[in-house]
Amino acid sequence: MASMINIRNLSIKCGRCNTYQTLTSFARREEWNVYTYECENGICDPGETRTLLEVPAELDEFARRDPGWRGGGRHGEMGEGGGES
């Protein structure tokens, strides 16, 4: 069995301005959960520095364990919502 991935344990930094990016949206694409991060510093153009983090849905602990977040489930279940936020 593969290890679970929890995006709360990751830091995403911009390669242009070297500041941390903020999670701005979530989407499901087939077997993947896709998290979008952007700079919120007013310097970087999100269209040029946006980061997409794709996590296999079956290994995505964040989407499974955070019931208060859109798409999150309870006690390891897959959430109902999802989609772009």
Beta strands, then each sheet from edge to edge (+ up, - down):
strand 1: 22-29
strand 2: 32-38
strand 3: 51-56
sheet 1: 1+ 2- 3+
end
